Structure formats: structure tokens, C-alpha cells
Amino acid sequence: MKLDVLTGTIPGQVRIVGDRNTEIQDICIDSRKVKPGDLFICTPGLRMDAHSFAPQAVQNGAAALLVERVLDLDVPQVVVEDVRLASSYVAAQFHDNPAKKMKLIGITGTKGKTTTSFLIKSILEEGGKKVGLIGTVCSMIGDEAIPAKLTTPDPVDTQAMLARMADAGVEYVIMEVSAHALALDRLAGMEFEVGAFSNFSQDHLDFFETMERYFECKMRFFAPDMTKHIVYNADDDSVAAGMERLGRDALRFGIREGSDIYANDIEINECGTNFLMTWHKHFRVSIALKLAGIFNVYNALMAAGICICLGATPEEIRRGLEDVRAVPGRIELLETGTPYRVILDYAHSPDSLENILKAVRQTTKGRMIALFGCGGNRDRAKRPLMGEIAGELADFCILTSDNPRGEDPMEILDAIEEGIRGTGCEYVVIENRREAIKYALMNAAPSDVVILAGKGHETYQEIKGVRYPFNEKIVVAELLREIRK
């Protein structure tokens, strides 16, 4: 594709310095991976500016550069006001705008995005649709799973995946829409058939600094030029207030009175959750959800609301919801063959930890043992909060490392201890996560529940900038074999 055609849809002022007829073979954001004929995108990063790596990209064969300032390099350069914004349009244009060939469904919110994505996929597939998914756990094209790096990938990866989905005949694409993606314009120029707002609570303050900025960033998703239909959680006061200010027609879901789609007669048991789902003046259907916890009722209502906007029938909704037996790393009951249960969950924020502990408490006959930590180089304010929540809700806590990244693990654990000390809950600190899990398994008694919180679907642990293999399903199986010997 010629350079001027590739960059022709970029909004704002665009200036091409050099040969605008230069042929572009591919686009790339990593100077180390540039091939001859590529357009190298000089993205200003949060820690490093890719303009500095343009010489390496040119040396590797870059045919042109996308920049915010002209560089002293002898290749054509496309100068734009905002490279991040421009890269979304360039990536879409390069792949012939694949998003326009499918219907996009986007979910934003602090928690619930992954589970709801899997529920929506199941419902749409009950209706005979071919579905793609882009999210935290993985991307999927039908039953094919592709490992994920980010909740919402960068534009180059996103558009490449969308093109692959379009070529495979996908009709609907479900995307988890992170606040980071919205802040960094990763979805600029894309139009969603349905957008949903699950809930709002503290997270990512290391990036957004204030809850207000975090919230307003999420609200960007519901601009009329980005989202056609809206579904939102009317029981979340922040979300409801934001949507009321927005003033757009929307489908509301919740458990409180006044929602368009609501649940009542809720019964939570060890095998899942039963409830009656009603779409006001349209239908009422009994749901036997195989996922436990009141928050999964909300996830099911949100999935139903989205699929209603897409024309799903009540029977497709019921079957689709009931077909989902588990979502990777979300209240996932491991097969351990032990007299106690071991549950894996991705909970890594105060609100999500509180939700998992409250949900599991309802079906716990013995002690509830919570093993968790906090990520390094992230929101420090949530560490004592998580300690306090776990201390108040669990019977015993094991404080350990999550992904310490570049921080001293013991400093992170000290901050968690600040919150747990005042609760009176018994706890131990075992920094090594594998040893902490072994301690939990060796000390759990019949009818206890061990909750491994924080890692969920992740298959690594990041320590001092290095990612080491760490799949907790495998770790638990290995440790149980050791213990039984």
C-alpha cells in the first residue's frame, strides 16, 4: 500500500516529508522487529519515546516513519499531531478496516469484563453466530484460542487480529475495553454496535492518579460516535450517575428495583447460582448459572442485556448462560482430589478481593484461607485496603508475592500488613509464592476453602523485570504430588 493511501484517513493535520508514493509492506511499533519495507510508528511511550529508536528501525529497513516531529533520517516521514491517535487509523487502513465488516461489542468497567465476554460468546453461539473475542485471558476465533498480552492490545495487534477474524468469517467480536486503551486512543476510529459499563471501583491509580480521571476516561467509550447501543449497571451509583449525565438512551440492568433487566429469587449454592431473570414487559426466564456469586448474576444480566440489543431470544440467552461452566482464573475450582476446595481467582483489587471472599463465604463450611499479594509498580494505595478487606472477611490469610515487578517484595507485603493488623485476623507472611501455596495446601483441613487470589489465568510471575513461568494450576498439582509422597 502506498504511503499516502495508508495515511489518508488520519484526522487532523498530516504532512508527508519525502516520497508519498513509497510502498509500505507492513507496519511495526518495535524497532527490533522492523523488516524491509515497514512503516515504523514512533510512539511516545510512558517511559521511553520510540522516536529515539527510529535510527535502528531505518537501519533494519524501515521504508518510512510515522512521527510527531521530523527526524534527521533519510526516509519519508509522515508528521502528525498525535502518533498514538494516528496509529489506530493507519493500522485499520492497512488491514482494510476489518472492524467495519463485523459487529463489535465492547465492555468496560473495573471488573467482570472477562466473565461477561465468555457469557456473551456462549449466547451468540447458541444463536448460530460465529464469534471472536479479544480480552485479558486470550483472544478467540470460534474455538481457537490465541494467548493475550494486554486486556486491549495496541492498535497494530488489534487490527491484525480483527483482520484475521474477518477472514475467518467472524460476525461478532467481543472486546474487553480497558481504561488504558481509551486513554491511549487504541480504539480510535472504531464503532461499536453495543457498549456496556459493568461497574466502577478503585484500580489503576498509578496511571490515572485520581478516581475522577479514571472514571471520565471510561465514559469516553460511550460517546455517540463510538457506541451505538448502551447497557449499564444501574445498581452502581457512579455508573448510573455518569450515564444520567450523558443523557443517552440505554438498557439498564441490576437487582434493585427500576432496572429494565433484573434478577430476583436469587439462590447461591456450591454448584452455582439460580435466579429468575426478567426483561420488563418482554420475558421472564429461570437461569441455573454454573458460576457462583452475586457478582456473576450481574455479569449474566449484562451479557443478557447486550445480547438483547443484538436480537438474541430468551431461550438462546438461557442456554448460553447455562452452558458456561467456568471462566479461566475466575472463581475456578481446581480438581485437587482433596477434602478441602482450592479456588483460583484473578482478584487483584480491593473490590474484586471483597467480592470473591464474600461469594466463597456463602458456601464455606470450614475455614476460608485467603492467599494473596499486590503487584509492584502499581497503585500503592490499594495495598493496605486489600489487607484490611482480607483480614475482615477471611479466617486466615497468607500474604505473599503477586508480580513484584521492580519493587522489593517485602516492602509490598509490609504495606499489606498495615491493613491487616488492625483486623485481628491470623496471618503469616511467606514471600515466595510457591512456598506460600505449599503452606496453604499442607495446613488446610477438611471443609476448608483455599483461595489463591491475584494470578488467575496468568502463567508467569514477574520479578525484577523478568517473567518466570508460574501457572498456579500446574504449581498446585506439583505441590500436591510432593505432599502425597
VOGU-3710 file (C-alpha; in Angstrom, 3 decimals, decimal comma):
1> mkldvltgti> 0,000/0,000/0,000  1,317/3,438/-0,915  2,238/5,754/1,948  -0,268/8,496/1,097  -3,123/5,970/0,862  -2,105/4,300/4,122  -2,098/7,604/5,999  -5,016/9,206/4,181  -7,602/8,622/6,918  -5,614/10,172/9,794
11> pgqvrivgdr> -7,606/13,059/11,325  -6,076/16,481/11,911  -3,025/17,958/10,222  -0,895/15,440/8,310  2,294/16,318/6,424  4,331/13,869/4,352  8,021/14,711/4,051  9,545/12,725/1,197  8,105/10,357/-1,392  4,385/9,913/-0,686
21> nteiqdicid> 4,253/7,035/-3,202  6,615/4,882/-1,113  5,303/1,321/-0,985  4,646/0,023/2,538  4,782/-3,721/3,156  3,811/-3,782/6,843  3,567/-1,607/9,957  5,584/-2,048/13,137  5,921/-0,438/16,590  9,058/-2,305/17,721
31> srkvkpgdlf> 12,300/-1,122/16,088  13,912/-4,511/16,784  11,267/-6,279/14,697  11,238/-3,912/11,724  11,587/-5,581/8,313  12,484/-4,027/4,956  9,524/-2,045/3,634  7,848/-1,434/7,015  6,350/1,801/8,299  7,834/2,315/11,759
41> ictpglrmda> 5,482/4,040/14,232  7,389/6,329/16,609  5,095/6,113/19,622  5,882/8,445/22,539  5,873/5,997/25,448  5,209/6,486/29,133  8,852/5,641/29,901  10,597/5,790/26,508  9,977/7,679/23,278  10,164/5,487/20,172
51> hsfapqavqn> 11,421/8,460/18,155  14,771/7,602/19,764  14,705/4,163/18,153  13,959/5,397/14,633  17,637/5,133/13,529  17,643/1,438/14,445  14,362/0,967/12,568  15,794/2,627/9,458  18,923/0,508/9,735  16,679/-2,577/9,820
61> gaaallverv> 14,962/-1,487/6,604  12,075/0,792/7,562  10,728/2,421/4,400  9,042/5,315/6,221  8,304/6,706/9,678  5,169/7,951/11,452  6,371/10,789/13,690  5,341/13,858/15,671  8,475/15,753/14,623  10,753/15,491/11,602
71> ldldvpqvvv> 13,852/13,406/12,310  17,252/13,735/10,669  16,881/10,479/8,774  16,840/9,901/5,022  13,438/8,178/4,699  9,927/9,535/4,053  8,210/10,725/7,225  4,540/11,257/7,984  4,282/14,071/10,525  1,124/14,098/12,663
81> edvrlassyv> -0,132/15,869/15,766  -0,622/12,659/17,777  1,127/9,426/16,803  -0,965/7,308/19,177  -4,199/8,512/17,617  -2,825/8,276/14,095  -1,561/4,728/14,574  -5,115/3,466/15,170  -6,241/4,849/11,801  -3,123/3,639/9,989
91> aaqfhdnpak> -3,453/0,111/11,383  -7,136/-0,051/10,390  -6,405/1,265/6,890  -3,549/-1,194/6,354  -5,865/-4,124/7,113  -8,742/-2,724/5,002  -10,803/-1,627/8,020  -11,797/-5,110/9,259  -13,943/-3,752/12,118  -16,438/-2,426/9,569
101> kmkligitgt> -17,040/-5,991/8,334  -18,238/-7,251/11,748  -20,347/-6,066/14,670  -18,261/-5,004/17,657  -19,321/-5,410/21,291  -17,292/-3,598/23,940  -17,311/-3,991/27,725  -15,640/-1,557/30,078  -15,631/-1,439/33,879  -13,315/-2,267/36,752
111> kgktttsfli> -14,277/-5,923/36,956  -16,479/-8,526/35,261  -15,295/-7,885/31,708  -13,713/-11,288/31,121  -16,523/-13,410/32,541  -19,166/-11,379/30,716  -17,246/-11,755/27,439  -17,360/-15,544/27,719  -21,073/-15,448/28,577  -21,872/-13,262/25,553
121> ksileeggkk> -19,846/-15,542/23,292  -21,808/-18,541/24,523  -25,180/-16,842/23,971  -24,343/-15,684/20,449  -23,028/-19,128/19,532  -26,331/-20,608/20,729  -27,893/-18,429/18,030  -25,584/-19,902/15,394  -23,249/-16,911/15,127  -19,507/-17,108/14,545
131> vgligtvcsm> -17,867/-15,115/17,334  -14,467/-13,631/18,035  -13,177/-12,442/21,402  -10,323/-10,102/22,381  -9,612/-9,939/26,088  -7,473/-10,420/29,164  -7,278/-14,221/29,150  -6,890/-14,713/25,405  -8,237/-13,856/22,002  -10,536/-16,403/20,377
141> igdeaipakl> -11,751/-17,112/16,873  -14,538/-19,600/17,409  -12,876/-22,332/19,489  -9,308/-21,333/18,586  -7,558/-19,558/21,480  -4,646/-17,155/20,957  -2,630/-16,013/24,029  -3,186/-12,397/25,090  -0,592/-9,804/26,176  -2,857/-6,902/27,174
151> ttpdpvdtqa> -6,558/-6,551/28,005  -6,918/-4,296/24,956  -3,886/-4,750/22,635  -2,126/-1,921/20,809  -3,764/-0,844/17,502  -1,345/-2,786/15,300  -2,086/-6,083/17,077  -5,805/-5,304/17,435  -6,334/-4,565/13,740  -4,265/-7,579/12,694
161> mlarmadagv> -6,432/-9,781/14,920  -9,633/-8,201/13,597  -8,451/-8,837/10,035  -7,769/-12,465/10,905  -11,271/-12,724/12,376  -12,903/-11,122/9,335  -11,069/-13,529/7,029  -12,348/-16,430/9,175  -15,962/-15,306/8,729  -16,496/-13,942/12,233
171> eyvimevsah> -19,753/-11,982/12,535  -19,473/-10,588/16,076  -16,382/-9,530/18,031  -16,474/-9,083/21,810  -13,765/-6,821/23,219  -12,738/-6,005/26,755  -12,197/-2,264/26,677  -9,684/-1,117/29,280  -9,423/2,438/30,549  -5,785/2,428/29,437
181> alaldrlagm> -6,877/1,642/25,867  -9,293/4,562/25,913  -6,720/6,935/27,417  -4,120/5,911/24,824  -6,518/6,032/21,824  -6,028/2,364/20,957  -9,621/2,131/19,680  -9,785/5,480/17,890  -11,950/5,367/14,754  -13,736/2,150/15,722
191> efevgafsnf> -17,528/1,984/16,083  -19,223/-0,463/18,467  -22,704/-1,861/17,987  -23,091/-2,230/21,779  -21,061/-0,814/24,642  -21,522/-1,842/28,274  -20,357/-0,428/31,616  -20,114/-3,148/34,273  -19,149/-1,264/37,454  -16,622/1,183/38,850
201> sqdhldffet> -14,227/0,907/41,793  -10,619/1,699/42,685  -7,885/0,416/40,395  -5,052/1,721/38,202  -4,493/4,896/40,218  -0,783/4,540/39,479  -1,716/5,572/35,928  -4,821/7,760/36,327  -3,854/9,310/39,709  -7,469/10,141/40,674
211> meryfeckmr> -10,748/8,244/40,607  -12,310/11,135/38,692  -9,824/10,847/35,830  -10,206/7,066/35,806  -13,994/7,352/35,574  -14,079/10,073/32,916  -11,719/8,031/30,799  -14,124/5,090/30,860  -17,023/7,379/29,985  -15,266/8,305/26,723
221> ffapdmtkhi> -16,343/4,923/25,402  -19,992/5,996/25,358  -19,668/8,940/23,004  -22,290/8,703/20,204  -19,634/8,329/17,508  -18,137/5,308/19,270  -21,037/3,325/20,733  -24,471/2,809/19,147  -26,344/0,983/21,952  -25,568/1,214/25,689
231> vynadddsva> -26,083/-1,298/28,508  -25,117/-0,366/32,067  -25,262/-1,429/35,707  -27,979/0,699/37,289  -27,069/-0,606/40,773  -23,629/1,003/40,614  -24,200/4,576/41,780  -21,170/6,004/39,970  -22,070/4,335/36,683  -25,739/5,300/36,942
241> agmerlgrda> -24,912/8,941/37,711  -22,464/9,101/34,813  -24,997/7,661/32,402  -27,710/10,014/33,572  -25,399/12,962/32,897  -24,673/11,532/29,471  -28,380/11,612/28,659  -28,420/8,798/26,073  -30,998/6,026/25,792  -29,698/2,873/27,432
251> lrfgiregsd> -30,701/-0,556/28,717  -30,267/-0,794/32,489  -29,569/-4,000/34,409  -29,477/-4,705/38,130  -31,033/-6,332/41,156  -32,548/-3,212/42,686  -35,952/-2,028/41,520  -36,096/0,213/38,474  -33,853/-1,702/36,055  -35,005/-2,830/32,616
261> iyandieine> -33,384/-6,253/33,080  -33,316/-7,557/36,618  -32,893/-10,661/38,762  -34,784/-11,890/41,792  -35,323/-15,145/43,715  -31,531/-15,494/43,815  -30,170/-18,702/45,383  -26,403/-19,203/45,661  -25,020/-22,691/46,274  -21,754/-24,585/45,960
271> cgtnflmtwh> -22,531/-25,510/42,348  -23,554/-22,077/41,104  -26,394/-19,563/41,257  -30,079/-19,893/40,431  -32,243/-16,848/39,749  -35,193/-15,514/37,815  -34,263/-13,075/35,038  -36,844/-10,593/33,814  -36,753/-8,141/30,929  -39,513/-5,735/31,895
281> khfrvsialk> -42,692/-6,334/29,820  -40,889/-8,739/27,494  -39,918/-12,055/29,106  -39,142/-13,903/32,315  -36,845/-16,938/32,411  -35,285/-19,132/35,107  -31,489/-19,337/34,971  -29,363/-22,080/36,537  -25,958/-20,417/36,290  -22,966/-22,659/36,964
291> lagifnvyna> -20,928/-19,664/38,216  -21,159/-18,752/41,897  -21,551/-15,343/43,494  -23,866/-12,363/43,292  -21,403/-10,556/41,009  -21,867/-13,315/38,448  -25,589/-12,579/38,499  -24,636/-9,051/37,433  -22,323/-10,450/34,753  -25,137/-12,650/33,444
301> lmaagicicl> -27,591/-9,726/33,389  -25,084/-7,602/31,496  -24,446/-10,363/28,965  -28,207/-10,801/28,510  -28,720/-7,063/28,031  -26,018/-6,879/25,380  -27,419/-9,880/23,534  -30,942/-8,446/23,687  -29,587/-5,433/21,784  -28,265/-7,906/19,206
311> gatpeeirrg> -31,584/-9,720/18,821  -30,986/-12,864/20,901  -34,038/-14,841/22,008  -34,837/-15,680/25,663  -34,043/-19,352/25,014  -30,673/-18,513/23,425  -29,871/-16,355/26,452  -30,845/-19,087/28,919  -28,939/-21,856/27,133  -25,913/-19,643/26,535
321> ledvravpgr> -25,642/-18,604/30,175  -26,142/-22,131/31,484  -23,596/-23,649/29,073  -20,659/-21,759/30,636  -19,213/-23,996/33,346  -16,118/-21,945/34,198  -14,072/-18,994/33,020  -10,261/-19,377/33,261  -8,974/-17,876/36,509  -12,369/-16,578/37,654
331> ielletgtpy> -13,597/-18,453/40,745  -12,117/-21,510/39,089  -12,450/-24,625/41,241  -9,337/-26,759/40,744  -9,554/-30,527/40,576  -7,355/-31,477/43,531  -8,890/-34,640/44,987  -8,557/-33,097/48,463  -11,125/-32,869/51,296  -10,814/-29,084/51,005
341> rvildyahsp> -11,503/-26,880/47,984  -8,883/-24,841/46,127  -10,183/-21,887/44,136  -8,177/-19,824/41,646  -9,209/-16,220/41,055  -7,754/-13,143/39,355  -8,885/-10,776/42,149  -6,179/-8,124/42,405  -8,066/-5,012/43,530  -9,864/-4,220/46,813
351> dslenilkav> -13,322/-4,570/45,305  -12,622/-7,798/43,436  -10,993/-9,371/46,502  -14,007/-8,429/48,612  -16,350/-9,933/46,017  -14,578/-13,279/45,797  -14,299/-13,620/49,577  -17,969/-12,789/50,136  -19,041/-15,158/47,364  -16,996/-18,095/48,658
361> rqttkgrmia> -18,021/-17,433/52,274  -21,631/-18,313/51,419  -20,707/-21,928/50,638  -17,789/-22,447/53,052  -18,355/-24,892/55,921  -14,841/-24,767/57,373  -12,220/-22,008/57,322  -11,712/-19,657/54,430  -7,976/-19,257/53,773  -7,033/-16,279/51,589
371> lfgcggnrdr> -3,641/-16,258/49,872  -2,841/-13,019/48,062  -0,389/-10,187/47,432  -0,280/-6,962/45,420  1,507/-6,109/42,186  4,624/-3,982/42,247  4,935/-0,665/40,397  1,171/-0,249/40,550  -1,384/1,542/42,745  0,244/1,565/46,200
381> akrplmgeia> -2,842/2,921/47,969  -4,775/-0,309/47,497  -2,283/-2,486/49,413  -3,426/-1,734/52,986  -7,037/-1,727/51,767  -6,682/-5,272/50,476  -5,044/-6,322/53,732  -7,943/-4,886/55,721  -10,595/-6,476/53,487  -8,975/-9,918/53,650
391> geladfcilt> -8,492/-9,650/57,409  -12,132/-8,798/57,960  -13,597/-11,460/55,656  -11,199/-14,444/55,785  -10,457/-16,777/58,687  -6,764/-16,985/57,916  -4,545/-15,059/55,477  -1,295/-15,890/53,762  0,464/-12,796/52,456  2,770/-13,498/49,544
401> sdnprgedpm> 4,141/-12,060/46,307  1,968/-11,413/43,283  4,017/-9,792/40,493  6,504/-7,663/42,463  7,974/-6,417/39,182  10,757/-3,933/40,030  9,834/-3,421/43,694  11,167/-5,088/46,827  8,547/-7,800/47,583  8,877/-7,298/51,342
411> eildaieegi> 8,036/-3,590/51,058  4,823/-4,525/49,263  3,985/-7,074/51,959  4,717/-4,535/54,712  2,103/-2,230/53,176  -0,479/-5,042/53,097  0,307/-5,808/56,736  -0,575/-2,228/57,685  -4,155/-3,005/56,711  -4,481/-6,493/58,166
421> rgtgceyvvi> -3,002/-5,861/61,617  -5,987/-3,981/62,987  -8,488/-6,683/61,980  -7,305/-9,319/64,455  -7,218/-11,954/61,710  -4,493/-14,578/61,977  -1,976/-14,425/59,143  1,506/-15,416/58,016  3,902/-13,779/55,579  5,637/-16,104/53,106
431> enrreaikya> 7,193/-14,061/50,317  7,915/-16,981/47,958  4,549/-17,677/46,315  5,223/-21,351/45,639  6,165/-21,913/49,281  3,105/-19,927/50,375  0,816/-22,164/48,295  2,516/-25,261/49,720  1,910/-23,938/53,245  -1,778/-23,383/52,427
441> lmnaapsdvv> -2,227/-26,881/50,997  -0,447/-28,538/53,938  -2,445/-26,632/56,547  -5,926/-26,767/55,043  -8,361/-29,041/56,871  -11,426/-30,895/55,546  -14,244/-28,479/54,546  -11,800/-25,526/54,337  -11,517/-23,430/51,185  -8,149/-22,133/49,949
451> ilagkghety> -8,465/-19,072/47,709  -5,445/-18,301/45,546  -6,106/-14,680/44,586  -4,318/-12,361/42,199  -2,825/-14,505/39,451  -5,873/-16,186/37,954  -5,227/-17,079/34,313  -1,662/-15,698/34,297  1,098/-18,203/33,599  4,065/-16,184/34,852
461> qeikgvrypf> 5,425/-14,246/37,810  7,311/-11,027/37,090  10,273/-10,396/39,402  12,929/-7,703/38,805  11,780/-7,242/35,218  11,972/-10,948/34,355  8,900/-13,120/33,733  9,324/-16,599/35,188  6,919/-19,452/34,320  4,299/-19,718/37,076
471> nekivvaell> 0,998/-21,383/36,236  -0,843/-21,893/39,526  -2,839/-24,843/38,189  0,441/-26,618/37,452  2,029/-25,419/40,711  -0,873/-26,770/42,796  -0,757/-30,139/41,015  3,026/-30,408/41,510  2,829/-29,469/45,185  0,051/-31,945/45,897
481> reirk> 2,150/-34,705/44,338  5,064/-33,683/46,596  2,853/-33,614/49,682  1,302/-37,008/48,957  4,738/-38,613/48,655
//
